[in-house]
């Protein structure tokens, strides 16, 4: 299974050592404060197609962040 639109996924922020859960939604439904992100967001775009255990980087307004995919569910 890989991160794709419609799924829920948990990532670990490797800098902060914190886990965050996201729901991958369409751009019209996106609400980052509620954990709903689309492929137009930096983290959503970077996470796309990654599998559990993959590490990826996302260029965000807060700088370059590194994440590990912990879990993916539909």
C-alpha positions as CSV (number, residue, x, y, z in Angstrom):
1,X,0.0,0.0,0.0
2,X,1.2,3.5,-0.7
3,X,0.1,7.0,0.2
4,X,-2.6,8.0,-2.3
5,X,-5.7,10.2,-2.5
6,X,-8.4,9.1,-0.2
7,X,-6.2,7.3,2.3
8,X,-5.3,8.1,5.9
9,X,-1.6,8.0,6.8
10,X,0.6,8.6,9.8
11,X,4.0,10.1,9.5
12,X,6.8,10.7,12.1
13,X,8.5,14.0,12.0
14,X,12.1,12.9,12.3
15,X,13.3,16.3,13.6
16,X,10.6,16.7,16.3
17,X,10.2,13.0,17.0
18,X,6.4,13.4,16.8
19,X,3.7,11.5,14.9
20,X,1.0,13.2,12.9
21,X,-2.0,11.7,11.1
22,X,-3.3,13.0,7.8
23,X,-6.3,12.3,5.6
24,X,-5.5,12.7,1.9
25,X,-8.4,14.7,0.4
26,X,-9.2,16.7,-2.7
27,X,-8.0,20.3,-2.8
28,X,-11.5,21.6,-2.1
29,X,-11.7,19.7,1.2
30,X,-8.2,20.4,2.4
31,X,-8.0,21.7,6.0
32,X,-4.4,21.4,7.3
33,X,-5.4,22.4,10.8
34,X,-7.8,19.4,10.8
35,X,-5.3,17.0,9.4
36,X,-6.8,17.1,5.9
37,X,-4.3,17.7,3.2
38,X,-4.2,17.4,-0.6
39,X,-1.6,16.8,-3.2
40,X,-1.3,20.6,-3.5
41,X,0.2,20.9,0.0
42,X,4.0,20.4,0.5
43,X,3.6,17.4,2.7
44,X,0.9,15.8,0.6
45,X,2.9,16.3,-2.6
46,X,6.0,14.8,-1.0
47,X,4.3,11.9,0.6
48,X,2.5,10.7,-2.5
49,X,3.4,7.1,-3.6
50,X,5.5,6.4,-0.5
51,X,5.1,3.2,1.4
52,X,5.3,2.3,5.2
53,X,9.0,2.7,6.2
54,X,9.8,5.2,3.5
55,X,11.5,8.4,4.5
56,X,10.8,11.6,2.5
57,X,11.5,15.3,2.7
58,X,9.0,18.1,2.2
59,X,9.9,21.8,1.5
60,X,7.4,23.6,3.8
61,X,7.1,27.3,4.9
62,X,8.8,26.1,8.1
63,X,11.8,24.8,6.0
64,X,12.8,21.4,4.8
65,X,11.2,18.7,7.0
66,X,12.0,14.9,7.1
67,X,9.2,12.4,7.7
68,X,8.9,8.6,7.9
69,X,5.7,6.9,6.8
70,X,4.5,4.9,9.9
71,X,1.1,3.6,8.8
72,X,-1.3,3.8,5.8
73,X,-5.1,2.9,5.9
74,X,-8.0,3.3,3.5
